[in-house]
Every structure is written in C-alpha cells, then in structure tokens.
Amino acid sequence: MNIDYDQRIPNNVDLVSDKTLQRALEHWQPEFLRWWGEMGPEGTAQFDVYLRTATSVDQAGWAQFGYVKMPDYRWGIFLNPAEPDRKIGFGAHRGAPAWQEVPGEYRSNLRRIIVTQGDTEPASVEQQRHLGLTCPSMYDLRNLFQVNVEEGRHLWAMVYLLHRYFGRDGREEAEALLARRSGDADNPRILGAFNERTPDWLSFFMFTFFTDRDGKFQLSALTESAFDPLARTTRFMLTEEGHHMFVGRNGIRRIIERTAEVMVGERTDDPARLRALGVIDLPTIQRYLNFHSSVT
C-alpha cells in the first residue's frame, strides 16, 4: 500500500474519497503544527535533519531517508493492508468477523483505549523537547529527532481513528490531545509516566528503554484488537517502535561501557572520582534505573 504524498495529508486510506473526514482532519492539521511549533524540539525549526520517512508500509518503502526541516516533515495516516476475512481471535466474540465499525456496546471502552494511546505520543515529545540543546553526539541528536517525528505520526494514527469512527466525541478528544501538556498542574497528560520530567540524556535513554518497551507490549496487544482499523494502525506503529527501544538500549549500553572502562583504567569505583573524570557512576545509573522501571 503506497502512501499518497500528493495530498495535503499523506495517507494510504483513500482520504480523498471521504470529503467530510478530509476536511475535519485538514482543520485539525494546523492545530497540530501549532502545537509542534510550541512544544516540539526546541530551536530546531530551521535545521535540515536527516530523517526516515515511510513511502509505503511494506519492507521496501518503510525506510526512505532524506534531509528535511522538521516543521516540513510530512506526517500522515498509514494503515497496514486489511487481511481478507480476518476473524476475532479470542474472547466472547472469538471466531466472528473482525469489526470494521465500532460496536455500540464497546464504543466507550475503545475510545478510551485510543485516546490513552494517543495521549502518550505528544506527551513524550513535550518531555524531550529540550534535549537537543545538550546532545552528546550528532548520532544521538538524529535518533532523538527520529523518535520525535515518529511519535508525532503515531498521534496522527490515533487522531484518524477518532475522527473516522467516533464522530463529534472523537473530534473533541482529538482537540484535547493537543490541549493537555506533560506535567501541567491543571491539564496534565493521562498517564503518570508521561508527566515526569526528562531533564537529561540518561533519563531519555531510560525512558526509551523502559517506557517504550511497555508501549511495545501495549501496541502488540492492540494489533490483535477485534476492531480491525485499530489493529491495522498499530501493526505499522510497531515497526517504528522497535527503533525507539533500540535507542534506549544502545544509549544505556554505551554509558555503562564507558563507565566500566574508566573504572578499570583508574582502578576506582568512587562515585565522586568517576564524576570528576566525566562519566556517570554506577549508583547514579542504578537510581535512574530504579525510578524509570517503577514509574513506567
């Protein structure tokens, strides 16, 4: 399923055939861009960034790279192809055809699941918006920005479902996703982990290691949803989530390896001495690990 980048909102869901939905999403789009300008990565609007952009949801089109200014990044709506005659795999409706529309008795629960998932995506961008100012390397900076733009696209994925399947309630929920703010005392994000500060890169690596791992299992569960559009949406999101987990795992590994090298070379495990030598001591790493594993 190739993605149509000629439209105002890139998509592979034939958005042009539903003018009402298209207008609603095009009305939401400037609000999203305004939010990105206010809460996206700080001080980056004029920089060309080497980013991955999907041109299709298959293996050949998933990873197309090029330079782009982040405000010009083409966020869009990408669903995996439908499986013919897909059946519900478990529960009271096991064996029945997967739902193509929202059953009335599950409308509230499905909306809450989609809203909660959608709320995590802009929240993490808000938590990480200052990190580009203190990046340890260009490699880390590019990974950070790739994670950020993909979280933005995952927000679009949930907003599409809200607009397409939940009517006025869905449109109001989509607006609220841009109104809440991570850590705001009056209008915080829904889940506690997404209201915590991410003030430094060790926090970021722990966040992507633990919280994105938790997100992977959440998305994996949603790929089995009886509501087929949700399942198709989250299957492609999982493709991108693997990179987010890699960023955390690789970052923590590099920090621990460097600390171990200095400990061996200097024959010391004294935290103050190690910090003076420019590495993060093991007790500090352990405290970060304890916090992020418990708050996730």
Backbone as CSV, one residue per row, in Angstrom:
resi,resn,N_x,N_y,N_z,CA_x,CA_y,CA_z,C_x,C_y,C_z
1,MET,0.846,-1.193,0.000,0.000,0.000,0.000,0.882,1.244,0.000
2,ASN,1.037,1.873,-1.163,1.847,3.077,-1.251,1.121,4.257,-0.619
3,ILE,1.904,5.201,-0.124,1.363,6.373,0.556,1.320,7.530,-0.425
4,ASP,0.177,8.187,-0.505,-0.023,9.294,-1.433,0.487,10.580,-0.791
5,TYR,1.663,11.052,-1.258,2.247,12.277,-0.719,1.833,13.512,-1.520
6,ASP,0.977,13.336,-2.513,0.497,14.484,-3.272,-0.637,15.209,-2.553
7,GLN,-1.249,14.543,-1.600,-2.333,15.161,-0.852,-1.782,16.010,0.292
8,ARG,-2.618,16.903,0.784,-2.221,17.766,1.900,-1.842,16.940,3.124
9,ILE,-2.584,15.854,3.366,-2.265,14.916,4.439,-1.861,13.597,3.786
10,PRO,-0.586,13.229,3.799,-0.185,11.950,3.199,-0.953,10.796,3.841
11,ASN,-1.389,9.844,3.020,-2.172,8.746,3.583,-2.252,7.596,2.591
12,ASN,-2.610,6.436,3.108,-2.905,5.286,2.253,-4.294,4.735,2.558
13,VAL,-5.202,5.631,3.006,-6.560,5.220,3.371,-7.599,5.833,2.434
14,ASP,-7.151,6.332,1.269,-8.060,6.939,0.290,-8.874,8.062,0.925
15,LEU,-8.168,8.935,1.617,-8.833,10.018,2.339,-9.635,10.917,1.411
16,VAL,-9.185,11.064,0.182,-9.850,11.972,-0.757,-11.280,11.536,-1.064
17,SER,-11.597,10.268,-0.829,-12.942,9.773,-1.139,-13.960,10.123,-0.060
18,ASP,-13.492,10.587,1.097,-14.392,10.973,2.194,-14.136,12.444,2.502
19,LYS,-14.860,13.323,1.817,-14.599,14.753,1.910,-14.853,15.300,3.313
20,THR,-15.857,14.775,3.999,-16.149,15.257,5.351,-14.995,14.957,6.294
21,LEU,-14.508,13.731,6.236,-13.372,13.342,7.070,-12.125,14.118,6.670
22,GLN,-11.914,14.278,5.381,-10.745,15.012,4.905,-10.753,16.451,5.417
23,ARG,-11.910,17.108,5.356,-11.996,18.492,5.843,-11.752,18.565,7.341
24,ALA,-12.291,17.595,8.083,-12.107,17.601,9.536,-10.631,17.457,9.903
25,LEU,-9.932,16.560,9.228,-8.511,16.361,9.525,-7.667,17.538,9.039
26,GLU,-8.049,18.136,7.930,-7.328,19.320,7.453,-7.562,20.513,8.370
27,HIS,-8.683,20.519,9.073,-8.921,21.549,10.086,-8.052,21.297,11.319
28,TRP,-7.832,20.029,11.657,-7.010,19.679,12.818,-5.525,19.875,12.535
29,GLN,-5.124,19.723,11.286,-3.702,19.765,10.922,-2.993,21.049,11.353
30,PRO,-3.547,22.255,11.105,-2.838,23.459,11.550,-2.696,23.553,13.063
31,GLU,-3.676,22.985,13.787,-3.564,22.967,15.245,-2.410,22.063,15.675
32,PHE,-2.245,20.946,14.982,-1.111,20.066,15.262,0.207,20.785,14.993
33,LEU,0.302,21.469,13.863,1.540,22.169,13.521,1.821,23.301,14.506
34,ARG,0.768,23.941,14.991,0.955,24.981,16.011,1.491,24.356,17.300
35,TRP,0.908,23.206,17.680,1.409,22.504,18.865,2.874,22.121,18.671
36,TRP,3.226,21.591,17.491,4.613,21.191,17.241,5.544,22.396,17.365
37,GLY,5.128,23.541,16.852,5.951,24.736,16.946,6.171,25.182,18.377
38,GLU,5.157,24.988,19.225,5.260,25.407,20.623,5.946,24.364,21.498
39,MET,5.687,23.077,21.231,6.094,22.022,22.163,7.028,20.980,21.553
40,GLY,7.309,21.085,20.251,8.249,20.161,19.631,9.685,20.518,19.986
41,PRO,10.659,19.815,19.402,12.072,20.043,19.740,12.455,21.519,19.664
42,GLU,13.056,22.005,20.719,13.324,23.440,20.849,14.447,23.890,19.920
43,GLY,14.215,25.019,19.238,15.257,25.666,18.460,15.703,24.920,17.224
44,THR,14.807,24.126,16.624,15.228,23.261,15.516,14.547,23.586,14.192
45,ALA,13.682,24.578,14.163,12.807,24.769,13.008,13.566,25.001,11.706
46,GLN,14.740,25.602,11.767,15.446,25.984,10.544,16.534,24.997,10.132
47,PHE,16.674,23.900,10.858,17.743,22.949,10.554,17.252,21.835,9.636
48,ASP,18.081,21.468,8.669,17.823,20.275,7.871,18.253,19.054,8.681
49,VAL,17.342,18.107,8.837,17.599,16.921,9.654,17.448,15.684,8.776
50,TYR,18.374,14.751,8.920,18.351,13.517,8.126,17.386,12.541,8.788
51,LEU,16.213,12.355,8.179,15.144,11.589,8.802,14.636,10.489,7.878
52,ARG,14.095,9.473,8.507,13.440,8.387,7.776,11.973,8.743,7.572
53,THR,11.497,8.557,6.350,10.093,8.798,6.030,9.562,7.594,5.263
54,ALA,8.437,7.069,5.686,7.852,5.914,5.008,7.165,6.347,3.721
55,THR,7.385,5.587,2.639,6.645,5.799,1.397,5.617,4.699,1.169
56,SER,5.729,3.625,1.932,4.720,2.569,1.947,4.897,1.799,3.243
57,VAL,3.932,0.942,3.559,4.004,0.215,4.826,4.698,-1.133,4.683
58,ASP,5.167,-1.467,3.470,5.878,-2.730,3.314,7.372,-2.519,3.552
59,GLN,8.132,-3.596,3.501,9.556,-3.538,3.833,10.325,-2.620,2.892
60,ALA,9.939,-2.595,1.622,10.678,-1.806,0.641,10.510,-0.307,0.847
61,GLY,9.366,0.108,1.371,9.098,1.537,1.471,9.176,2.115,2.855
62,TRP,9.464,1.267,3.844,9.408,1.743,5.224,10.533,2.719,5.542
63,ALA,11.714,2.514,4.980,12.887,3.294,5.390,13.468,4.059,4.210
64,GLN,12.891,5.226,3.910,13.422,6.132,2.900,13.986,7.350,3.626
65,PHE,15.260,7.666,3.373,15.936,8.702,4.144,16.173,9.948,3.302
66,GLY,16.172,11.103,3.974,16.479,12.351,3.302,16.487,13.500,4.289
67,TYR,17.025,14.645,3.849,17.078,15.826,4.703,15.765,16.597,4.609
68,VAL,15.269,17.033,5.753,14.024,17.791,5.794,14.026,18.653,7.056
69,LYS,13.452,19.831,6.963,13.222,20.637,8.166,12.023,20.054,8.900
70,MET,12.149,19.876,10.200,11.112,19.144,10.924,9.714,19.751,10.804
71,PRO,9.536,21.077,10.798,8.172,21.587,10.589,7.590,21.215,9.229
72,ASP,8.464,20.836,8.268,8.004,20.440,6.936,7.859,18.930,6.796
73,TYR,8.134,18.198,7.859,8.004,16.744,7.809,6.560,16.375,7.470
74,ARG,6.373,15.378,6.603,5.032,15.042,6.128,4.409,13.964,7.013
75,TRP,3.834,14.404,8.134,3.101,13.465,8.974,1.840,13.014,8.249
76,GLY,1.483,11.755,8.407,0.307,11.273,7.700,-0.323,10.070,8.372
77,ILE,-1.186,9.389,7.616,-2.027,8.308,8.133,-1.709,7.040,7.356
78,PHE,-1.130,6.054,8.038,-0.684,4.828,7.379,-1.286,3.619,8.089
79,LEU,-2.023,2.810,7.358,-2.563,1.559,7.885,-1.999,0.384,7.105
80,ASN,-1.757,-0.715,7.801,-1.394,-1.946,7.108,-2.567,-2.426,6.252
81,PRO,-2.291,-3.187,5.202,-3.390,-3.713,4.383,-4.333,-4.578,5.212
82,ALA,-5.598,-4.567,4.836,-6.583,-5.404,5.524,-6.343,-6.876,5.196
83,GLU,-6.545,-7.725,6.188,-6.486,-9.166,5.969,-7.872,-9.644,5.557
84,PRO,-8.008,-10.257,4.390,-9.331,-10.738,3.971,-9.904,-11.735,4.984
85,ASP,-11.156,-11.537,5.318,-11.878,-12.473,6.198,-11.209,-12.639,7.562
86,ARG,-10.583,-11.582,8.061,-9.957,-11.675,9.380,-11.014,-11.937,10.448
87,LYS,-10.681,-12.839,11.372,-11.595,-13.215,12.447,-11.058,-12.735,13.793
88,ILE,-11.961,-12.514,14.724,-11.581,-12.170,16.094,-10.940,-13.397,16.731
89,GLY,-9.803,-13.193,17.396,-9.005,-14.333,17.830,-9.234,-14.813,19.241
90,PHE,-10.067,-14.129,20.015,-10.190,-14.502,21.423,-11.448,-13.855,22.001
91,GLY,-11.775,-14.238,23.235,-12.856,-13.586,23.966,-14.239,-14.065,23.573
92,ALA,-15.236,-13.316,24.022,-16.630,-13.706,23.816,-17.016,-13.755,22.347
93,HIS,-16.296,-13.000,21.495,-16.632,-12.936,20.066,-15.648,-13.731,19.204
94,ARG,-14.905,-14.618,19.819,-13.911,-15.391,19.081,-14.549,-16.105,17.886
95,GLY,-13.868,-15.975,16.736,-14.341,-16.626,15.520,-15.274,-15.782,14.683
96,ALA,-15.791,-14.686,15.246,-16.661,-13.787,14.485,-15.804,-12.889,13.594
97,PRO,-16.374,-12.339,12.519,-15.601,-11.414,11.680,-15.122,-10.207,12.485
98,ALA,-13.888,-9.781,12.227,-13.362,-8.590,12.902,-14.246,-7.391,12.588
99,TRP,-14.369,-6.502,13.559,-15.262,-5.353,13.411,-14.628,-4.299,12.506
100,GLN,-15.371,-3.863,11.516,-14.935,-2.768,10.656,-15.505,-1.434,11.123
101,GLU,-16.522,-1.481,11.957,-17.084,-0.305,12.608,-17.122,-0.568,14.109
102,VAL,-17.343,0.471,14.888,-17.302,0.348,16.346,-18.647,-0.152,16.860
103,PRO,-18.694,-1.317,17.524,-19.956,-1.768,18.119,-20.380,-0.826,19.247
104,GLY,-21.659,-0.535,19.314,-22.149,0.425,20.295,-21.792,0.074,21.722
105,GLU,-21.839,-1.222,22.058,-21.594,-1.615,23.443,-20.125,-1.470,23.847
106,TYR,-19.227,-1.341,22.857,-17.805,-1.189,23.166,-17.269,0.190,22.788
107,ARG,-18.147,1.074,22.408,-17.724,2.384,21.913,-16.904,3.154,22.952
108,SER,-17.403,3.219,24.170,-16.726,3.993,25.208,-15.359,3.405,25.533
109,ASN,-15.293,2.080,25.669,-14.016,1.439,26.003,-12.992,1.610,24.891
110,LEU,-13.423,1.434,23.648,-12.491,1.589,22.529,-12.003,3.029,22.414
111,ARG,-12.907,3.968,22.611,-12.490,5.377,22.538,-11.455,5.685,23.609
112,ARG,-11.673,5.170,24.823,-10.730,5.443,25.909,-9.369,4.810,25.620
113,ILE,-9.346,3.612,25.063,-8.078,2.967,24.707,-7.328,3.810,23.680
114,ILE,-8.026,4.267,22.651,-7.394,5.046,21.585,-6.923,6.398,22.106
115,VAL,-7.732,7.042,22.935,-7.343,8.340,23.492,-6.115,8.194,24.385
116,THR,-6.098,7.171,25.219,-4.954,6.983,26.122,-3.680,6.707,25.342
117,GLN,-3.776,5.849,24.315,-2.608,5.601,23.472,-2.183,6.883,22.769
118,GLY,-3.145,7.597,22.216,-2.829,8.833,21.512,-2.205,9.884,22.407
119,ASP,-2.603,9.922,23.668,-2.101,10.937,24.591,-0.624,10.742,24.921
120,THR,-0.148,9.502,24.860,1.257,9.253,25.178,2.192,9.816,24.110
121,GLU,1.710,9.930,22.874,2.598,10.289,21.766,3.074,11.742,21.851
122,PRO,2.184,12.728,21.930,2.676,14.100,22.081,3.325,14.340,23.436
123,ALA,2.903,13.570,24.447,3.477,13.758,25.780,4.979,13.532,25.771
124,SER,5.435,12.466,25.107,6.871,12.176,25.119,7.652,13.237,24.348
125,VAL,7.060,13.794,23.289,7.718,14.892,22.573,7.893,16.087,23.502
126,GLU,6.854,16.397,24.267,6.931,17.514,25.213,7.991,17.267,26.277
127,GLN,8.069,16.041,26.770,9.060,15.716,27.794,10.489,15.878,27.283
128,GLN,10.691,15.646,25.992,12.046,15.575,25.435,12.449,16.818,24.652
129,ARG,11.637,17.860,24.660,11.832,18.965,23.725,13.133,19.736,23.957
130,HIS,13.693,19.706,25.161,14.919,20.459,25.451,16.191,19.649,25.196
131,LEU,16.075,18.363,24.938,17.258,17.507,24.925,18.210,17.816,23.776
132,GLY,17.687,18.327,22.673,18.560,18.641,21.550,19.609,19.688,21.874
133,LEU,19.367,20.483,22.913,20.319,21.529,23.294,21.544,20.965,24.006
134,THR,21.471,19.705,24.450,22.578,19.117,25.217,22.971,17.746,24.680
135,CYS,22.788,17.506,23.388,23.011,16.162,22.843,24.489,15.773,22.949
136,PRO,24.769,14.516,23.312,26.163,14.076,23.425,26.851,13.851,22.088
137,SER,26.083,13.679,21.000,26.689,13.461,19.687,25.650,13.731,18.608
138,MET,26.119,13.910,17.375,25.202,14.081,16.257,24.371,12.822,16.039
139,TYR,24.971,11.677,16.280,24.250,10.402,16.174,23.052,10.383,17.119
140,ASP,23.267,10.798,18.356,22.179,10.816,19.330,21.127,11.853,18.967
141,LEU,21.568,12.983,18.440,20.619,14.032,18.059,19.691,13.544,16.951
142,ARG,20.250,12.868,15.951,19.413,12.374,14.864,18.431,11.319,15.362
143,ASN,18.888,10.444,16.259,17.983,9.443,16.821,16.852,10.093,17.613
144,LEU,17.189,11.118,18.386,16.164,11.834,19.147,15.107,12.414,18.215
145,PHE,15.545,13.088,17.167,14.595,13.720,16.257,13.767,12.682,15.503
146,GLN,14.373,11.535,15.177,13.612,10.476,14.517,12.514,9.956,15.434
147,VAL,12.855,9.744,16.693,11.847,9.320,17.667,10.734,10.363,17.759
148,ASN,11.104,11.634,17.815,10.111,12.696,17.973,9.128,12.751,16.805
149,VAL,9.634,12.715,15.567,8.710,12.821,14.434,7.827,11.577,14.333
150,GLU,8.345,10.429,14.750,7.520,9.224,14.704,6.451,9.239,15.788
151,GLU,6.756,9.804,16.947,5.708,9.967,17.953,4.614,10.891,17.418
152,GLY,5.021,11.917,16.679,4.026,12.782,16.057,3.151,12.030,15.071
153,ARG,3.748,11.127,14.293,2.941,10.361,13.350,2.029,9.374,14.064
154,HIS,2.481,8.820,15.170,1.621,7.919,15.934,0.411,8.671,16.500
155,LEU,0.620,9.935,16.849,-0.525,10.759,17.251,-1.516,10.882,16.102
156,TRP,-1.023,11.139,14.901,-1.897,11.213,13.732,-2.680,9.915,13.540
157,ALA,-2.050,8.786,13.796,-2.723,7.496,13.625,-3.945,7.393,14.528
158,MET,-3.805,7.807,15.780,-4.924,7.733,16.716,-5.982,8.793,16.406
159,VAL,-5.532,9.958,15.968,-6.480,11.025,15.633,-7.341,10.623,14.434
160,TYR,-6.742,9.949,13.470,-7.527,9.452,12.335,-8.647,8.536,12.811
161,LEU,-8.334,7.607,13.704,-9.358,6.691,14.202,-10.455,7.445,14.949
162,LEU,-10.071,8.430,15.743,-11.070,9.205,16.486,-11.995,9.956,15.536
163,HIS,-11.431,10.598,14.534,-12.246,11.350,13.576,-13.097,10.423,12.714
164,ARG,-12.514,9.330,12.280,-13.206,8.456,11.325,-14.333,7.651,11.964
165,TYR,-14.167,7.249,13.224,-15.097,6.270,13.782,-15.878,6.752,15.005
166,PHE,-15.589,7.945,15.525,-16.224,8.344,16.784,-16.949,9.684,16.716
167,GLY,-17.142,10.218,15.525,-17.994,11.383,15.359,-17.549,12.587,16.171
168,ARG,-18.536,13.324,16.698,-18.233,14.549,17.445,-17.372,14.255,18.666
169,ASP,-17.685,13.170,19.382,-16.874,12.812,20.549,-15.411,12.629,20.160
170,GLY,-15.188,11.971,19.032,-13.823,11.745,18.574,-13.115,13.039,18.216
171,ARG,-13.832,13.956,17.567,-13.216,15.245,17.211,-12.838,16.033,18.459
172,GLU,-13.709,16.001,19.462,-13.401,16.704,20.711,-12.207,16.077,21.421
173,GLU,-12.141,14.750,21.396,-10.995,14.078,22.019,-9.701,14.409,21.273
174,ALA,-9.769,14.498,19.951,-8.580,14.839,19.168,-8.086,16.241,19.507
175,GLU,-9.005,17.164,19.718,-8.611,18.516,20.118,-7.970,18.503,21.507
176,ALA,-8.516,17.679,22.398,-7.978,17.617,23.760,-6.567,17.041,23.788
177,LEU,-6.231,16.188,22.817,-4.880,15.629,22.762,-3.828,16.718,22.573
178,LEU,-4.214,17.815,21.933,-3.286,18.928,21.736,-3.377,19.962,22.848
179,ALA,-4.397,19.858,23.692,-4.588,20.838,24.763,-3.864,20.447,26.041
180,ARG,-3.806,19.131,26.319,-3.096,18.698,27.523,-1.597,18.921,27.358
181,ARG,-0.906,19.036,28.491,0.536,19.256,28.483,1.195,18.361,29.526
182,SER,2.324,17.801,29.165,3.074,16.964,30.096,3.479,17.769,31.326
183,GLY,3.103,17.267,32.505,3.493,17.903,33.756,2.686,19.117,34.142
184,ASP,1.687,19.486,33.351,0.879,20.664,33.669,0.015,20.384,34.896
185,ALA,0.001,21.315,35.837,-0.742,21.102,37.079,-2.247,21.079,36.844
186,ASP,-2.727,21.828,35.865,-4.163,21.949,35.633,-4.684,21.019,34.545
187,ASN,-3.856,20.695,33.560,-4.315,19.875,32.436,-3.208,18.911,32.023
188,PRO,-2.884,17.944,32.889,-1.751,17.050,32.614,-2.113,15.960,31.616
189,ARG,-1.104,15.218,31.208,-1.315,14.033,30.392,-1.982,12.938,31.225
190,ILE,-2.557,11.949,30.550,-3.405,10.972,31.228,-2.599,10.041,32.129
191,LEU,-1.470,9.529,31.640,-0.677,8.557,32.393,0.460,9.249,33.141
192,GLY,0.697,8.802,34.369,1.670,9.461,35.226,3.074,9.497,34.660
193,ALA,3.511,8.416,34.004,4.875,8.374,33.469,5.121,9.483,32.460
194,PHE,4.067,9.969,31.833,4.212,10.988,30.794,4.049,12.402,31.342
195,ASN,4.001,12.504,32.660,4.045,13.806,33.314,5.352,14.015,34.074
196,GLU,6.228,13.018,34.029,7.534,13.151,34.668,8.477,13.954,33.770
197,ARG,9.454,14.597,34.378,10.444,15.352,33.617,11.459,14.399,32.974
198,THR,11.973,14.809,31.824,13.088,14.108,31.181,14.197,15.138,31.000
199,PRO,14.921,15.450,32.074,15.822,16.608,32.046,17.184,16.346,31.428
200,ASP,17.542,15.082,31.211,18.887,14.785,30.728,18.849,13.518,29.884
201,TRP,19.986,13.204,29.270,20.021,12.103,28.310,19.974,10.732,28.970
202,LEU,20.456,10.608,30.191,20.299,9.326,30.872,18.818,9.055,31.124
203,SER,18.069,10.089,31.484,16.617,9.938,31.635,15.974,9.524,30.313
204,PHE,16.413,10.145,29.222,15.855,9.812,27.907,16.127,8.357,27.542
205,PHE,17.364,7.914,27.757,17.690,6.530,27.422,16.897,5.556,28.299
206,MET,16.740,5.874,29.579,15.943,5.014,30.448,14.478,5.025,30.024
207,PHE,13.991,6.189,29.623,12.598,6.303,29.176,12.361,5.427,27.948
208,THR,13.238,5.539,26.952,13.037,4.750,25.738,13.296,3.264,25.982
209,PHE,14.119,2.949,26.969,14.365,1.546,27.298,13.165,0.929,28.010
210,PHE,12.624,1.622,29.006,11.546,1.052,29.812,10.154,1.423,29.290
211,THR,9.899,2.710,29.096,8.544,3.137,28.753,8.177,2.725,27.335
212,ASP,9.117,2.832,26.394,8.814,2.377,25.038,8.701,0.854,24.976
213,ARG,9.392,0.160,25.858,9.219,-1.293,25.925,7.805,-1.624,26.404
214,ASP,7.344,-0.904,27.407,5.963,-1.070,27.859,4.996,-0.745,26.720
215,GLY,5.320,0.328,25.970,4.484,0.689,24.831,4.452,-0.381,23.763
216,LYS,5.570,-1.077,23.593,5.602,-2.166,22.606,4.581,-3.244,22.955
217,PHE,4.506,-3.621,24.231,3.558,-4.660,24.624,2.120,-4.168,24.495
218,GLN,1.898,-2.883,24.794,0.570,-2.308,24.605,0.175,-2.356,23.128
219,LEU,1.085,-1.918,22.255,0.789,-1.938,20.825,0.622,-3.366,20.312
220,SER,1.430,-4.285,20.834,1.303,-5.683,20.410,-0.079,-6.224,20.743
221,ALA,-0.601,-5.841,21.914,-1.954,-6.263,22.274,-2.982,-5.648,21.329
222,LEU,-2.780,-4.375,20.977,-3.746,-3.697,20.110,-3.732,-4.244,18.687
223,THR,-2.610,-4.828,18.256,-2.589,-5.429,16.915,-3.527,-6.628,16.818
224,GLU,-3.929,-7.167,17.964,-4.870,-8.289,17.988,-6.301,-7.822,18.236
225,SER,-6.523,-6.515,18.222,-7.842,-5.978,18.536,-8.913,-6.521,17.597
226,ALA,-10.096,-6.742,18.153,-11.240,-7.131,17.329,-11.671,-5.992,16.414
227,PHE,-11.326,-4.747,16.778,-11.626,-3.581,15.945,-10.522,-3.473,14.898
228,ASP,-10.809,-3.888,13.683,-9.784,-4.088,12.664,-8.998,-2.822,12.316
229,PRO,-9.616,-1.647,12.175,-8.812,-0.453,11.868,-7.760,-0.147,12.934
230,LEU,-8.071,-0.411,14.196,-7.084,-0.212,15.259,-5.948,-1.219,15.122
231,ALA,-6.276,-2.462,14.840,-5.247,-3.487,14.664,-4.327,-3.145,13.493
232,ARG,-4.895,-2.700,12.387,-4.093,-2.376,11.199,-3.202,-1.158,11.438
233,THR,-3.702,-0.195,12.201,-2.928,1.007,12.501,-1.727,0.683,13.372
234,THR,-1.943,-0.099,14.417,-0.872,-0.346,15.381,0.178,-1.313,14.847
235,ARG,-0.155,-2.129,13.853,0.866,-3.013,13.277,1.994,-2.208,12.657
236,PHE,1.648,-1.133,11.956,2.714,-0.319,11.371,3.439,0.487,12.447
237,MET,2.735,0.938,13.463,3.386,1.660,14.554,4.451,0.800,15.224
238,LEU,4.195,-0.500,15.344,5.163,-1.399,15.972,6.482,-1.425,15.207
239,THR,6.413,-1.285,13.887,7.634,-1.264,13.078,8.557,-0.148,13.534
240,GLU,7.979,1.007,13.838,8.774,2.157,14.257,9.164,2.075,15.731
241,GLU,8.331,1.441,16.539,8.600,1.379,17.979,9.879,0.615,18.282
242,GLY,10.223,-0.359,17.433,11.447,-1.115,17.651,12.682,-0.223,17.668
243,HIS,12.696,0.802,16.817,13.836,1.725,16.796,13.916,2.520,18.087
244,HIS,12.772,2.907,18.647,12.770,3.684,19.883,13.401,2.874,21.016
245,MET,13.060,1.598,21.084,13.648,0.736,22.106,15.151,0.568,21.883
246,PHE,15.559,0.460,20.625,16.984,0.352,20.312,17.742,1.578,20.807
247,VAL,17.166,2.760,20.627,17.824,3.992,21.071,18.110,3.922,22.569
248,GLY,17.135,3.479,23.355,17.340,3.376,24.791,18.359,2.319,25.162
249,ARG,18.225,1.154,24.565,19.138,0.041,24.884,20.575,0.400,24.522
250,ASN,20.763,0.972,23.347,22.100,1.312,22.883,22.702,2.444,23.711
251,GLY,21.868,3.413,24.094,22.368,4.521,24.905,22.832,4.069,26.274
252,ILE,22.040,3.237,26.932,22.427,2.734,28.253,23.681,1.872,28.152
253,ARG,23.755,1.050,27.116,24.941,0.202,26.934,26.200,1.044,26.802
254,ARG,26.144,2.102,26.010,27.330,2.936,25.806,27.747,3.644,27.094
255,ILE,26.768,4.096,27.870,27.084,4.765,29.134,27.769,3.804,30.096
256,ILE,27.221,2.596,30.237,27.796,1.626,31.173,29.175,1.176,30.701
257,GLU,29.328,0.968,29.399,30.640,0.558,28.883,31.699,1.618,29.168
258,ARG,31.350,2.881,28.953,32.331,3.947,29.189,32.675,4.055,30.672
259,THR,31.663,3.937,31.525,31.922,3.971,32.968,32.832,2.819,33.379
260,ALA,32.560,1.631,32.852,33.382,0.466,33.194,34.822,0.643,32.713
261,GLU,35.005,1.217,31.527,36.357,1.458,31.014,37.147,2.365,31.958
262,VAL,36.500,3.433,32.419,37.188,4.370,33.305,37.442,3.732,34.669
263,MET,36.486,2.963,35.174,36.676,2.283,36.460,37.884,1.351,36.409
264,VAL,38.014,0.608,35.318,39.143,-0.315,35.181,40.444,0.459,34.997
265,GLY,40.392,1.474,34.123,41.609,2.229,33.836,42.131,2.996,35.033
266,GLU,41.236,3.536,35.847,41.639,4.337,37.006,41.648,3.538,38.302
267,ARG,41.213,2.285,38.228,41.163,1.407,39.405,40.391,2.053,40.557
268,THR,39.178,2.508,40.236,38.348,3.134,41.263,36.881,2.906,40.958
269,ASP,36.081,2.814,42.016,34.629,2.822,41.868,34.011,3.947,42.692
270,ASP,34.853,4.891,43.111,34.381,6.019,43.911,33.511,6.938,43.046
271,PRO,32.239,7.153,43.413,31.341,7.965,42.576,31.858,9.372,42.318
272,ALA,32.386,10.035,43.347,32.867,11.408,43.162,34.047,11.442,42.195
273,ARG,34.940,10.484,42.332,36.103,10.416,41.441,35.663,10.158,39.999
274,LEU,34.715,9.255,39.815,34.244,8.931,38.464,33.540,10.125,37.828
275,ARG,32.733,10.833,38.605,32.060,12.018,38.055,33.079,13.080,37.658
276,ALA,34.133,13.216,38.462,35.179,14.183,38.132,35.895,13.814,36.838
277,LEU,35.900,12.523,36.515,36.532,12.051,35.281,35.580,12.094,34.086
278,GLY,34.351,12.562,34.312,33.437,12.790,33.201,32.546,11.631,32.825
279,VAL,32.386,10.653,33.729,31.469,9.547,33.450,30.415,9.476,34.555
280,ILE,29.383,8.692,34.311,28.288,8.553,35.271,28.565,7.337,36.143
281,ASP,28.588,7.540,37.445,28.906,6.450,38.367,27.756,5.452,38.438
282,LEU,28.065,4.228,38.834,27.070,3.156,38.857,25.919,3.408,39.827
283,PRO,26.145,3.957,41.030,24.992,4.241,41.898,23.984,5.203,41.262
284,THR,24.477,6.186,40.519,23.558,7.107,39.840,22.772,6.377,38.757
285,ILE,23.449,5.550,37.978,22.757,4.764,36.952,21.692,3.888,37.598
286,GLN,22.029,3.281,38.738,21.071,2.415,39.431,19.855,3.200,39.901
287,ARG,20.055,4.417,40.400,18.917,5.231,40.848,17.995,5.573,39.676
288,TYR,18.571,5.935,38.550,17.762,6.225,37.362,16.988,4.982,36.930
289,LEU,17.671,3.843,36.945,17.023,2.591,36.554,15.855,2.277,37.490
290,ASN,16.078,2.426,38.790,15.015,2.141,39.757,13.805,3.040,39.524
291,PHE,14.072,4.317,39.278,12.970,5.261,39.093,12.162,4.933,37.839
292,HIS,12.840,4.763,36.722,12.114,4.581,35.462,11.435,3.219,35.377
293,SER,12.020,2.212,35.991,11.356,0.907,35.974,10.113,0.910,36.849
294,SER,10.085,1.762,37.869,8.931,1.798,38.770,7.834,2.733,38.287
295,VAL,8.203,3.819,37.595,7.198,4.799,37.189,6.495,4.393,35.897
296,THR,7.119,3.510,35.119,6.539,3.106,33.833,5.275,2.277,34.045
